Amino acid sequence: MSKELGCIVRAWEVTFRKSQTLVKKKTKSIFSTMSVAPTDDEPGPTAQTYHAEKILSNGDFYAGRWLKDLPNGHGKYLWTDGCMYVGEWSKGKPMGTGKFSWPSGATYEGDFKSGFMDGKGTFTGSSGDTYRGIWVMNLKHGQGIKSFANGDYYDGEWRRGLQNGHGRYQWRNGNHYIGKWRNGKINGNGTMIWSNGKRYDGYWEDGFPKGNGTFRWSDGSFYVGIWSKNPKEHSGTYYPSGSTDNNLDWDPQEVFDVDLNDCMIYPCEKVSIYPSDKVVNQGGSEGECLQSDSIDSHSLESYVDGVKDGSVRNGLEGSMDAHVQESDSKGNGQQQTRVQLKGQGVTISKGHKNYDLMLNLQLGIRHSVGRPAPASSFDLKASAFDPKEKIWTKFPPEGSKYTPPHQSCDFRWKDYCPVVFRTLRKLFNVDPADYMISICGNDALRELSSPGKSGSFFYLTHDDRYMIKTMRKAEVKVLIRMLPAYYKHVQGFKNTLVTKFYGLHCVKLTGTTQKKVRFVIMGNLFCSEHAIHRRFDLKGSSLGRTTDKPESEIDATTTLKDLDLNYIFRLQNIWFDEFCRQVDKDCDFLEQERIMDYSMLVGLHFRETSQRESGMPNGHHSGNCTPIGNGNHYGEAQSCLTRMDSSRWASTSLGINMEAKAEKTMRRSDWEGQLIGEPTGERYDVVLFFGIIDILQDYDISKKLEHAYKSMQYDPTSISAVDPKQYSKRFRDFVFKVFVEDT
């Protein structure tokens, strides 16, 4: 290839000098000695492409397919200034795949459209920096990776040639930032991690911390407050780690004056001239050439608008919210278009009926988590579990010695067993600052569209990491009663599948209403880098165990039930035995605590979603529809990943991020109560997420009455309300038929 190119260049230099002489002499045609026309016949009224090698009137050289005085097909074009393009042409413009070279040594190799670098491509600069990703009209626009000449790199979204959206920037000194960008600067919610262990989580503006944020040291101490480049606008609180107070005299201004000095964004190499600016000399008449399209903001906006009518290819408005999208923009089609979708639920904004409650909750959590406490071991005293072990705190709007002023109403805040839940968070490896930012940051909570069957409301944090559930007084009593056994169980079995509880609190409004709202904070099982395409709530009973939604309304956020299940799940050998052991241990624990009515919540991510035709589940019928959803419900999983380092999801544990196979099943039409259908042999590669939820219902008098009443009307084995021992046995038998070993 290089030898051939060298010959072409030498020939071009010789012929270029000759061509200049011929131009001066005003020779009428310079193509007679260089053109290689078809041997069969000359192009007539219906022109055909043919191979040609031409010295054009301005000295440019072209070798390749030719049609009507223009390059058309594969060919090489050398301009007199040293630029060269090798690749596909259409009517005189680069179109398709090709490689453009600059005299400086810089190159672009990838997709072209109407002369523009447009699509997937790799730019290598003369100084050694590279960009691999999506281009639109000569500009980086979409998902891409940039390696800078100084050793830094950026992996994320671009817009109009600048970092914009979600991305990760890694400095060569080991510092890195993960979060939002705007116009080439850090802007929005994000995390900066220094190589010396320091870390800032919060909001940014034009490359500097601005607004709510947390700064942490490697020893575990942290500072929470409001940030600004103006020292007068700083306000916050320092929380020591319990073992040291080395940073008591620390000034937040050091972050701006010292720490961020090593975090400068390296500029991108500028392109001297774009391929679309290079004109191609027409071969039909001397001196006549094609006019290049000019690029400006208006034309780019018009081009972006072309997405709406399908005239622009996929990947234009790249928005990762899962930082990692399953489809990698190969080919065309709607499934490859990257769009940012809202997470599940309704954002609680000002004017929402529960807006004040959300503010109260966030103020209380910030106070509880940030309250200084001595370092505690995992061996807790019995007094820590005492039901009377609770702390009341008053939150007047004007503030107090221990609480900040706020815009909400006057309320009181209660922490149940604070030492136990603080230790549980530590046991579950929950970072205090991360926990506080997730729940109490600038982003509002989201309320799920409808309350649960029990009347409880559910709220999700902005990053989907935590779920908050309102509780009845009876449920609070059950949790506090079983808390010692729960703590012992989760401490003894790190792979337990039961719900992880992080805090139990109460908000009491003052005044005439005296309203109390109790709630528990739990981990969200489906916070993942993977989109959850199907979710099932499984109990092992059949009465009323179908979704109440019509088939047309079922989507990826719908929770299906036992009689909707049309799969069995084949676990890998390395996990199956551990799964069986853990289900037995968890059921033994729940049975001993007289708990029943719990469920196995299962989430499925189908790996081949982008390759399969979309469809909806067939409920408790034959189940012959395609397994995936309608392809537009990725918001919940993506919004979580947007705010997290993808390295958090690299590991797999029992019930989390487990690769498995889902085998389609089909129920017999003559057996109405059949819980599990017959395997069909149709299998799909999936990633599974599962856990045991709703573990706060004891077998109280109401459940005993429900059992007695329904047993007179229905088969006693089909109802959910049964004795905990019977419930545990039925649940295990069912689960061990749904989850089998992959042989």
C-alpha positions in Angstrom: 0.0 0.0 0.0 2.8 2.5 1.0 4.8 1.5 -2.1 1.8 2.1 -4.3 1.0 5.4 -2.7 4.7 6.5 -3.1 4.5 5.8 -6.9 1.2 7.8 -7.1 2.7 10.8 -5.2 5.8 10.8 -7.4 3.7 10.6 -10.6 1.5 13.4 -9.2 4.5 15.7 -8.6 5.8 15.2 -12.2 2.4 15.6 -13.7 1.6 18.6 -11.5 4.6 20.5 -12.9 3.6 19.5 -16.5 0.0 20.5 -15.8 1.0 24.0 -14.6 2.9 24.4 -17.9 0.0 23.3 -19.9 -2.3 25.6 -18.0 -0.1 28.6 -18.8 -0.2 27.7 -22.5 -4.0 27.5 -22.3 -4.1 24.0 -23.7 -7.7 23.2 -24.4 -7.7 19.7 -22.9 -5.2 18.1 -20.5 -7.0 14.8 -20.2 -6.3 13.3 -23.5 -3.1 11.6 -22.5 -4.1 10.6 -19.0 -7.7 9.4 -19.2 -8.4 5.7 -19.2 -11.7 5.4 -20.9 -13.8 2.2 -21.2 -12.5 0.0 -24.1 -15.9 -1.3 -25.1 -17.7 2.0 -25.8 -17.7 5.6 -24.8 -20.2 7.0 -22.3 -23.4 7.9 -24.1 -26.6 9.5 -23.0 -26.7 7.0 -20.1 -23.4 7.6 -18.4 -21.6 4.7 -16.6 -18.8 4.8 -14.1 -15.3 3.8 -15.2 -11.8 3.8 -13.8 -9.8 6.9 -14.5 -6.5 8.5 -13.5 -6.7 12.3 -14.0 -4.6 15.4 -13.5 -7.3 18.0 -13.0 -7.0 21.6 -14.3 -5.9 23.1 -11.0 -3.2 20.4 -10.5 -5.2 18.0 -8.2 -4.8 14.3 -8.9 -7.5 11.6 -8.9 -7.4 7.9 -9.4 -10.5 5.8 -9.2 -14.1 5.4 -10.4 -15.4 8.3 -12.4 -18.8 9.5 -13.6 -19.9 12.6 -15.5 -16.7 14.6 -14.7 -16.9 13.7 -11.0 -15.4 11.0 -8.7 -18.1 8.4 -8.1 -17.3 5.1 -6.3 -14.0 4.2 -4.7 -11.1 6.5 -5.5 -8.1 8.5 -4.3 -7.9 12.3 -4.5 -4.8 14.4 -3.8 -5.0 18.2 -3.5 -2.1 20.4 -4.3 -1.8 21.5 -0.6 -1.0 18.0 0.5 -4.4 16.9 1.7 -5.6 13.4 0.5 -8.8 11.4 0.6 -9.0 7.7 -0.1 -12.4 6.0 0.0 -16.0 6.1 -1.3 -17.4 9.0 -3.4 -20.8 10.0 -4.6 -21.2 12.7 -7.2 -17.9 14.4 -6.3 -18.2 14.2 -2.5 -16.8 11.8 0.0 -19.7 9.5 0.9 -19.4 6.3 2.9 -16.2 5.1 4.5 -12.9 6.6 3.8 -9.7 8.1 5.1 -8.7 11.8 5.0 -5.1 12.9 5.6 -3.7 16.4 6.4 -0.2 17.6 5.5 0.5 17.8 9.2 0.2 14.1 9.6 -3.3 14.2 11.1 -5.8 11.6 9.8 -9.5 10.8 10.0 -10.7 7.4 9.2 -14.4 6.5 9.3 -17.8 7.5 7.9 -18.4 10.5 5.6 -21.6 12.1 4.4 -21.8 14.7 1.7 -18.1 15.6 2.3 -18.5 15.9 6.1 -16.9 13.7 8.7 -20.2 12.2 9.8 -21.0 8.9 11.6 -18.4 6.7 13.3 -14.8 7.7 12.9 -11.4 8.0 14.4 -9.3 11.2 14.3 -5.6 11.1 15.0 -4.0 14.4 15.5 -0.5 15.4 14.5 0.5 15.6 18.2 -0.7 12.1 18.9 -4.1 12.7 20.4 -7.0 10.6 19.2 -10.8 10.7 19.2 -12.9 7.6 18.5 -16.6 8.1 18.3 -19.6 9.7 16.7 -19.3 12.8 14.4 -21.9 15.1 12.9 -20.9 17.6 10.2 -17.2 17.6 11.1 -17.8 18.0 14.8 -17.6 15.5 17.7 -21.3 15.0 18.5 -22.5 11.9 20.4 -20.6 9.2 22.3 -16.8 9.2 22.0 -13.5 8.6 23.6 -10.7 11.2 23.4 -7.1 10.5 24.3 -5.1 13.7 24.7 -1.5 14.2 23.8 -0.5 14.9 27.4 -1.8 11.5 28.7 -5.3 12.6 29.8 -8.4 11.0 28.4 -12.2 11.6 28.3 -14.9 9.0 27.7 -18.4 10.3 27.4 -20.8 12.5 25.4 -20.0 15.4 23.1 -22.0 18.1 21.5 -20.8 20.5 18.7 -17.2 19.5 19.3 -17.1 19.9 23.1 -17.7 17.7 26.1 -21.4 17.9 26.9 -23.6 15.5 28.8 -22.3 12.6 31.0 -18.6 11.7 30.8 -15.5 10.6 32.6 -12.2 12.6 32.5 -9.0 10.9 33.7 -5.9 13.0 34.3 -2.5 11.4 33.9 -1.7 12.1 37.5 -4.5 9.7 38.6 -7.3 12.2 39.4 -10.6 11.6 37.7 -14.0 13.2 37.3 -17.3 11.4 36.6 -20.4 13.4 35.9 -22.1 16.1 33.9 -20.5 18.5 31.4 -21.6 21.5 29.4 -19.8 23.2 26.6 -16.4 21.6 27.4 -16.6 22.4 31.1 -17.6 20.4 34.2 -21.1 21.5 34.9 -23.9 19.8 36.8 -23.9 16.9 39.2 -20.6 14.9 39.4 -17.8 13.4 41.4 -14.1 14.4 41.5 -11.7 11.9 43.0 -8.1 12.8 43.7 -5.3 10.3 43.6 -4.5 11.2 47.3 -7.9 9.9 48.4 -9.8 13.2 48.6 -13.2 13.3 46.9 -15.9 15.9 46.1 -19.5 14.8 45.3 -22.0 17.5 44.3 -22.8 20.2 41.9 -20.5 22.1 39.6 -20.7 25.3 37.5 -18.1 26.2 34.8 -15.5 23.8 36.2 -15.9 24.7 39.9 -18.0 23.4 42.8 -21.2 25.4 43.1 -24.2 24.6 45.3 -24.8 21.5 47.4 -21.7 19.3 47.8 -19.7 17.0 50.0 -15.9 17.0 50.3 -14.3 13.9 51.9 -10.9 12.8 53.1 -9.3 9.4 53.0 -9.7 9.0 56.8 -13.5 9.1 56.5 -14.1 12.7 57.7 -16.2 14.9 55.4 -17.5 18.4 55.0 -21.1 19.0 53.8 -22.3 22.4 52.7 -22.9 25.1 50.0 -20.0 25.8 47.7 -19.0 28.9 45.7 -15.9 30.5 44.3 -16.9 33.5 46.4 -15.7 32.7 50.0 -18.5 34.8 51.4 -21.0 32.4 50.0 -19.6 29.3 51.7 -21.5 27.6 54.4 -21.3 24.1 55.7 -20.4 21.7 58.5 -17.3 19.5 59.1 -17.9 16.0 60.4 -14.8 14.2 61.8 -14.4 10.5 61.2 -14.4 9.7 65.0 -10.7 8.7 65.1 -9.1 12.0 64.1 -9.8 15.8 63.9 -6.9 16.7 61.7 -9.0 18.8 59.4 -10.8 21.0 61.9 -9.0 24.1 60.6 -9.5 23.3 57.0 -10.8 26.1 54.7 -13.1 25.1 51.8 -11.3 27.7 49.6 -8.3 25.3 49.5 -10.3 23.2 47.0 -10.4 26.1 44.5 -6.9 27.5 45.3 -5.0 24.2 45.6 -6.8 20.9 44.8 -8.3 21.9 41.5 -5.0 23.3 40.1 -4.0 19.8 39.1 -7.4 19.3 37.3 -7.2 21.5 34.2 -9.0 20.3 31.1 -6.6 19.7 28.2 -7.7 21.5 25.0 -8.5 19.5 21.9 -6.3 19.9 18.8 -7.8 22.3 16.2 -8.4 21.1 12.7 -6.8 23.4 10.1 -9.3 22.6 7.4 -12.3 20.3 7.2 -12.8 17.7 4.5 -16.0 19.4 3.5 -14.1 22.6 2.8 -12.0 20.9 0.2 -13.4 21.5 -3.3 -13.2 18.9 -6.0 -12.3 20.2 -9.5 -14.7 19.1 -12.1 -13.1 17.3 -15.0 -15.6 18.5 -17.6 -14.3 22.1 -18.0 -11.2 23.9 -17.0 -11.3 25.8 -13.7 -14.8 24.8 -12.8 -15.2 23.2 -9.3 -17.8 22.1 -6.8 -18.8 24.4 -4.0 -18.3 23.0 -0.5 -21.2 23.3 2.0 -20.4 25.8 4.7 -21.0 24.8 8.4 -22.5 27.0 11.0 -24.6 26.7 14.0 -27.8 27.1 12.1 -27.0 24.3 9.6 -26.0 22.0 12.5 -29.3 22.7 14.3 -31.2 22.0 11.0 -29.2 18.8 10.7 -30.0 17.8 14.3 -33.7 18.5 13.6 -33.4 15.9 10.9 -33.5 13.2 13.5 -37.2 13.7 13.9 -38.0 12.8 10.3 -35.4 10.1 10.0 -33.1 12.0 7.6 -30.2 11.9 10.0 -28.7 8.6 11.2 -28.6 7.3 14.7 -26.3 8.5 17.5 -27.0 12.3 17.0 -28.2 13.4 20.4 -26.1 11.0 22.4 -27.3 10.8 26.1 -25.8 7.9 28.0 -27.7 7.9 31.2 -26.5 4.5 31.4 -23.1 5.6 30.4 -23.2 2.2 28.7 -25.9 1.7 26.1 -26.4 -1.9 24.9 -26.7 -1.0 21.2 -23.5 0.5 19.9 -25.0 2.6 17.0 -24.3 -0.1 14.4 -26.6 0.2 11.5 -29.7 2.3 11.4 -32.9 2.1 13.3 -34.7 3.4 16.3 -33.2 1.1 18.7 -29.7 2.6 18.1 -30.9 6.1 18.7 -29.7 7.3 22.1 -32.3 9.2 24.0 -32.6 10.4 27.6 -35.7 9.2 29.3 -37.2 10.0 32.6 -36.8 7.6 35.5 -39.8 5.8 36.9 -42.2 7.9 39.0 -43.2 11.5 39.3 -40.7 14.1 40.6 -41.8 15.8 43.8 -41.5 19.5 42.9 -42.8 22.6 44.6 -46.6 22.4 44.6 -46.7 18.6 45.0 -48.8 17.5 48.0 -45.9 15.8 49.6 -43.3 18.5 48.8 -43.0 19.6 52.5 -42.8 16.0 53.6 -39.9 15.4 51.2 -38.0 18.5 52.6 -38.6 17.3 56.2 -37.3 13.8 55.3 -34.2 15.2 53.7 -33.5 17.6 56.6 -33.9 14.8 59.0 -31.6 12.3 57.1 -28.9 15.0 56.8 -29.1 15.5 60.6 -29.1 11.8 61.4 -26.3 10.8 59.2 -24.1 13.9 59.9 -24.6 13.7 63.7 -21.1 13.0 65.2 -21.0 9.5 66.9 -18.2 7.5 68.4 -16.7 4.7 66.3 -18.7 1.5 66.9 -17.9 -2.1 66.4 -20.1 -4.7 64.8 -20.7 -6.3 68.2 -23.7 -4.2 69.4 -25.0 -4.2 73.0 -28.5 -5.4 73.6 -29.5 -1.9 74.7 -29.0 -0.6 71.1 -32.0 -2.8 70.0 -34.3 -1.5 72.8 -37.6 -0.3 71.3 -37.3 2.7 73.6 -33.9 3.6 71.9 -35.0 6.5 69.8 -34.1 10.2 69.4 -36.5 13.0 68.9 -35.2 16.3 67.3 -37.2 19.5 66.8 -36.9 21.3 63.5 -38.3 24.9 63.9 -38.3 26.9 60.6 -35.9 29.5 62.1 -33.4 26.8 63.0 -31.9 25.9 66.4 -28.6 25.1 68.0 -28.5 21.7 66.3 -30.7 22.2 63.2 -30.4 24.6 60.2 -33.2 27.1 59.3 -35.5 25.8 56.6 -38.4 26.7 54.4 -40.7 23.9 55.5 -43.2 23.7 58.3 -42.3 23.1 62.0 -41.8 19.4 62.6 -40.3 16.8 64.9 -38.0 14.1 63.7 -37.5 10.6 65.3 -34.7 8.1 64.7 -35.4 4.5 65.7 -32.5 2.5 67.0 -30.0 4.9 65.4 -26.8 3.0 66.4 -28.2 -0.2 64.9 -29.0 1.3 61.6 -25.8 3.3 61.4 -23.9 0.0 61.9 -26.1 -1.8 59.3 -25.2 0.9 56.8 -21.5 0.2 57.6 -22.1 -3.5 57.4 -23.7 -3.0 53.9 -20.7 -0.9 52.8 -22.8 2.3 52.4 -20.7 5.4 52.4 -22.2 8.1 54.7 -21.6 10.9 52.3 -22.9 9.0 49.3 -26.0 8.1 51.3 -26.5 11.7 52.2 -26.0 13.0 48.7 -28.4 10.4 47.2 -31.2 11.3 49.5 -30.5 14.9 50.5 -28.8 16.4 47.4 -30.3 19.0 45.2 -32.3 16.5 43.2 -35.9 15.8 44.3 -37.3 12.4 45.2 -39.6 10.6 42.8 -43.0 9.2 43.9 -44.1 6.1 42.2 -47.4 6.4 40.3 -49.6 4.6 42.8 -49.4 3.3 46.4 -48.9 -0.3 47.1 -51.6 -2.7 48.0 -51.0 -2.0 51.7 -51.6 1.7 51.2 -47.9 2.5 51.6 -46.3 5.1 49.3 -42.9 4.5 47.6 -40.3 7.1 46.7 -37.1 6.7 44.8 -34.0 8.8 45.1 -32.8 10.7 42.0 -30.1 8.1 41.3 -32.4 5.1 42.0 -30.1 3.7 44.6 -32.5 3.9 47.5 -36.3 3.3 47.9 -38.3 5.0 50.7 -41.5 3.4 51.9 -44.1 4.8 54.2 -45.1 2.3 56.9 -48.0 1.5 59.1 -47.4 1.5 62.9 -47.8 -2.3 63.0 -45.0 -2.7 60.4 -42.7 -0.5 62.5 -43.4 -2.7 65.5 -42.6 -5.8 63.6 -39.3 -4.4 62.3 -38.2 -3.3 65.7 -39.2 -6.6 67.2 -37.2 -8.6 64.7 -34.3 -6.2 64.5 -31.9 -8.2 66.8 -32.5 -11.4 64.7 -32.3 -9.5 61.5 -29.0 -7.9 62.4 -27.6 -11.3 63.4 -28.8 -12.9 60.2 -27.4 -10.3 57.7 -24.2 -10.2 59.7 -23.8 -14.0 59.4 -24.8 -14.3 55.7 -23.3 -11.7 53.5 -25.2 -13.2 50.5 -28.6 -12.9 52.1 -31.5 -12.2 49.7 -33.7 -10.4 52.3 -34.3 -6.7 52.0 -31.5 -4.4 53.2 -32.8 -1.8 55.6 -30.7 1.4 56.1 -32.9 3.5 58.4 -36.2 3.8 60.2 -37.6 7.2 60.9 -40.7 9.2 61.7 -41.8 12.8 60.9 -44.4 14.4 63.2 -46.0 17.6 62.1 -46.7 20.1 64.9 -49.9 22.1 65.2 -53.4 20.9 65.1 -52.9 17.9 62.8 -50.2 16.2 64.8 -49.8 13.9 61.7 -47.1 11.1 61.9 -45.5 9.6 58.9 -43.3 6.6 59.5 -40.9 5.3 56.8 -38.1 2.9 56.2 -35.2 3.4 53.7 -34.2 0.3 51.7 -31.9 -0.6 48.9 -33.3 -0.6 45.4 -32.8 -4.1 43.9 -33.1 -2.8 40.3 -30.5 0.0 40.4 -28.3 -1.3 37.7 -26.3 -0.5 34.6 -28.7 -2.9 32.8 -32.2 -2.0 31.7 -34.8 -4.2 33.4 -37.0 -5.6 30.7 -39.3 -7.8 32.8 -40.0 -7.9 36.5 -41.9 -10.5 38.5 -43.3 -10.7 42.1 -43.5 -14.4 43.0 -45.0 -15.9 46.1 -45.9 -19.5 45.1 -49.7 -18.9 45.4 -52.2 -18.7 42.6 -55.3 -16.9 43.9 -55.4 -13.4 42.4 -51.8 -13.8 41.3 -52.1 -12.1 37.9 -51.5 -8.5 36.9 -54.6 -6.3 36.9 -53.4 -4.4 33.8 -54.7 -5.1 30.3 -52.1 -6.6 28.0 -51.9 -3.4 26.0 -50.7 -1.4 29.0 -48.0 -3.8 30.2 -44.5 -2.4 29.8 -41.1 -2.8 31.3 -42.1 -1.1 34.6 -45.1 -3.4 35.2 -44.7 -5.9 38.0 -46.0 -9.3 36.8 -47.1 -12.1 39.2 -47.0 -15.9 39.5 -49.6 -16.7 36.8 -47.9 -14.2 34.5 -44.6 -16.0 34.7 -43.6 -17.8 31.5 -40.0 -18.6 32.2 -37.8 -20.8 34.3 -34.4 -19.5 35.2 -31.3 -21.7 34.7 -28.5 -20.6 37.0 -24.8 -21.4 36.4 -23.4 -24.3 38.5 -21.2 -22.0 40.6 -24.3 -20.1 41.8 -27.0 -22.7 42.0 -25.9 -24.5 45.2 -25.3 -21.2 47.0 -28.7 -20.0 45.9 -30.4 -23.0 47.3 -28.5 -22.8 50.6 -29.3 -19.1 51.0 -33.0 -19.4 50.2 -33.2 -22.1 52.9 -31.4 -19.9 55.4 -33.5 -16.8 54.7 -36.8 -18.8 54.8 -35.7 -20.4 58.1 -35.1 -16.9 59.5 -38.5 -15.6 58.3 -40.3 -18.6 59.6 -38.7 -18.3 63.0 -39.8 -14.6 63.1 -43.4 -15.6 62.2 -43.2 -13.7 58.9 -45.3 -14.6 55.9 -46.6 -13.0 52.7 -43.1 -12.2 51.4 -42.1 -12.4 47.7 -39.2 -13.2 45.5 -38.8 -10.0 43.3 -37.1 -10.9 40.0 -35.8 -8.6 37.3 -34.7 -9.7 33.9 -32.4 -8.0 31.5 -32.3 -9.7 28.0 -28.9 -9.4 26.5 -30.0 -9.5 22.9 -32.7 -6.8 23.1 -31.4 -4.7 20.3 -31.4 -7.7 17.9 -34.9 -8.9 18.6 -38.3 -7.7 17.6 -40.1 -5.9 20.4 -43.2 -7.4 22.0 -45.2 -7.7 25.2 -45.6 -10.6 27.6 -48.5 -12.9 27.1 -49.5 -13.1 30.7 -50.7 -16.4 31.8 -51.6 -17.6 28.3 -49.2 -19.5 26.0 -46.4 -17.0 26.4 -45.4 -17.1 22.8 -44.6 -13.4 22.4 -41.0 -12.1 22.3 -39.5 -11.7 25.7 -38.5 -8.1 25.6 -40.5 -4.9 26.1 -41.3 -2.3 23.6 -37.8 -0.8 23.8 -38.5 2.6 25.3 -38.4 2.0 29.1 -34.7 2.4 29.9 -34.9 5.6 32.0 -34.8 4.0 35.5 -31.7 2.0 34.9 -30.0 4.7 32.9 -30.5 7.5 35.4 -28.9 5.4 38.0 -25.8 4.8 36.0 -25.5 8.4 35.0 -24.5 9.3 38.5 -22.3 6.3 39.3 -18.9 5.0 38.3 -19.5 2.0 36.1 -16.7 0.1 38.0 -19.2 -0.3 40.9 -21.1 -2.8 38.7 -18.1 -4.9 37.6 -18.7 -7.5 40.3 -21.4 -10.1 40.6 -23.0 -11.4 43.8 -25.9 -13.6 44.6 -29.0 -11.9 43.2 -27.1 -9.1 41.6 -25.9 -8.9 38.0 -26.0 -12.7 37.6 -25.7 -14.1 34.1 -28.2 -16.9 33.5 -30.5 -18.4 30.9 -34.3 -17.8 30.8 -36.2 -20.7 29.2 -39.6 -20.0 27.9 -42.5 -22.1 29.3 -46.0 -22.8 28.2 -49.0 -23.7 30.4 -51.5 -26.3 29.5 -54.8 -24.7 28.5 -56.8 -27.4 30.4 -55.1 -26.7 33.7 -56.1 -23.3 35.0 -54.1 -23.3 38.3 -50.8 -24.5 36.8 -48.1 -22.2 38.3 -45.2 -23.2 36.1 -45.6 -24.2 32.5 -43.7 -26.8 30.5 -40.2 -25.8 29.2 -40.2 -25.2 25.5 -36.5 -25.3 24.9 -36.5 -21.7 23.7 -33.7 -20.0 25.8 -32.4 -16.5 26.2 -29.2 -15.1 27.7 -30.2 -12.8 30.6 -28.8 -11.0 33.5 -30.8 -11.6 36.7 -31.6 -9.5 39.7 -33.6 -11.0 42.6 -34.2 -10.7 46.3 -36.8 -11.4 49.0 -39.0 -8.4 49.7 -42.0 -7.5 51.9 -40.7 -9.2 55.0 -42.6 -7.2 57.6 -45.9 -9.0 57.6 -46.4 -11.3 60.6 -49.1 -13.8 61.0 -51.3 -11.6 63.1 -55.0 -11.8 63.8 -56.0 -10.1 60.6 -54.1 -12.6 58.5 -55.5 -15.5 60.5 -59.1 -14.2 59.8 -58.2 -13.7 56.1 -57.0 -17.3 56.0 -60.2 -18.7 57.6 -62.5 -16.6 55.4 -60.8 -17.4 52.1 -60.3 -21.1 52.9 -64.1 -21.5 52.9 -64.3 -20.1 49.4 -61.1 -21.2 47.7 -58.6 -24.0 47.8 -56.5 -23.3 51.0 -53.3 -24.1 49.2 -53.9 -21.3 46.6 -54.2 -18.4 49.0 -51.3 -16.2 50.2 -52.5 -15.9 53.8 -51.3 -19.1 55.4 -49.3 -20.1 58.5 -45.6 -19.0 58.3 -44.4 -22.6 58.4 -46.7 -23.6 55.5 -45.9 -20.4 53.7 -42.1 -21.1 53.9 -42.4 -24.6 52.6 -44.7 -23.6 49.7 -42.4 -20.6 48.9 -39.3 -22.8 48.8 -40.9 -25.5 46.7 -42.1 -23.0 44.2 -38.8 -21.0 44.0 -36.8 -24.2 43.5 -38.9 -25.1 40.5 -38.5 -21.6 39.0 -34.8 -21.5 39.6 -33.0 -24.6 38.4 -29.4 -25.6 37.6 -28.2 -25.0 34.1 -27.0 -28.4 32.9 
